[in-house]
Amino acid sequence: MVEETEKLVEEATAEPKETPEIDSKYRKIILAAQRSKQLQRGANPRVEMDPRKSKTTRIAMREIEEGKIDFELIPMIAANKSQAD
């Protein structure tokens, strides 16, 4: 348990990962949809917008435009292998 906590602390204090560039409008829409779900479930917005006056999709799009959303691209080959195991 202590080792797991230490590992989480190390990951949190490590240098932030460099987010890859959004290479298509479709990826941007998928990211916004996933972030919108998080916001609907109670996540705090990472931009200064009033959640009572703005839709979660609009907030998510603004967060992506300002680079406040971290994500990672996973190659399909690796994703398929992990599902098979």
C-alpha positions as CSV (number, residue, x, y, z in Angstrom):
1,M,0.0,0.0,0.0
2,V,2.8,2.4,0.9
3,E,4.6,1.6,-2.3
4,E,1.5,2.3,-4.4
5,T,1.1,5.7,-2.7
6,E,4.7,6.5,-3.2
7,K,4.4,5.6,-6.9
8,L,1.3,7.9,-7.3
9,V,3.2,10.8,-5.6
10,E,6.2,10.3,-7.9
11,E,3.9,10.4,-10.9
12,A,2.1,13.5,-9.7
13,T,5.3,15.4,-9.0
14,A,7.1,14.2,-12.2
15,E,7.4,16.6,-15.1
16,P,4.1,16.9,-17.0
17,K,3.8,14.7,-20.1
18,E,3.9,16.5,-23.4
19,T,0.5,16.3,-25.0
20,P,0.5,15.3,-28.7
21,E,-0.9,17.6,-31.3
22,I,-4.5,17.1,-32.2
23,D,-4.2,15.8,-35.7
24,S,-7.8,15.9,-36.9
25,K,-11.2,17.5,-36.1
26,Y,-12.5,14.0,-35.3
27,R,-10.0,13.4,-32.6
28,K,-10.9,16.9,-31.1
29,I,-14.6,16.0,-31.1
30,I,-13.9,12.6,-29.4
31,L,-11.7,14.3,-26.7
32,A,-14.3,17.0,-26.1
33,A,-17.0,14.4,-25.8
34,Q,-15.0,12.4,-23.2
35,R,-14.2,15.6,-21.3
36,S,-17.8,16.7,-21.4
37,K,-18.8,13.5,-19.7
38,Q,-16.3,14.1,-17.0
39,L,-17.7,17.6,-16.5
40,Q,-21.3,16.3,-16.4
41,R,-20.2,13.8,-13.7
42,G,-18.9,16.7,-11.5
43,A,-15.3,17.4,-12.6
44,N,-14.2,21.0,-12.1
45,P,-13.7,23.1,-15.3
46,R,-10.1,24.0,-16.0
47,V,-11.0,27.3,-17.6
48,E,-12.8,30.3,-16.3
49,M,-16.4,29.7,-17.5
50,D,-19.6,29.5,-15.5
51,P,-20.9,25.9,-15.7
52,R,-24.4,27.2,-15.0
53,K,-24.4,29.4,-18.1
54,S,-22.3,27.3,-20.5
55,K,-22.8,23.8,-21.8
56,T,-20.3,21.2,-20.8
57,T,-19.4,20.6,-24.5
58,R,-18.5,24.3,-24.9
59,I,-16.4,24.2,-21.7
60,A,-14.6,21.1,-23.0
61,M,-13.9,22.7,-26.3
62,R,-12.4,25.7,-24.6
63,E,-10.2,23.5,-22.4
64,I,-8.9,21.7,-25.5
65,E,-8.3,25.0,-27.4
66,E,-6.3,26.3,-24.4
67,G,-4.3,23.1,-24.1
68,K,-5.5,22.3,-20.6
69,I,-6.5,18.7,-21.4
70,D,-3.8,16.0,-21.2
71,F,-4.2,12.9,-23.4
72,E,-2.2,10.1,-24.8
73,L,-2.4,8.4,-28.2
74,I,-2.3,4.6,-28.0
75,P,-1.4,2.7,-31.2
76,M,-4.1,0.3,-32.3
77,I,-1.8,-2.7,-32.4
78,A,-0.9,-2.3,-28.7
79,A,-4.6,-1.6,-27.8
80,N,-5.7,-4.8,-29.5
81,K,-3.0,-6.9,-27.8
82,S,-4.0,-5.6,-24.3
83,Q,-7.6,-6.5,-25.0
84,A,-6.7,-10.1,-26.1
85,D,-4.7,-10.7,-22.9
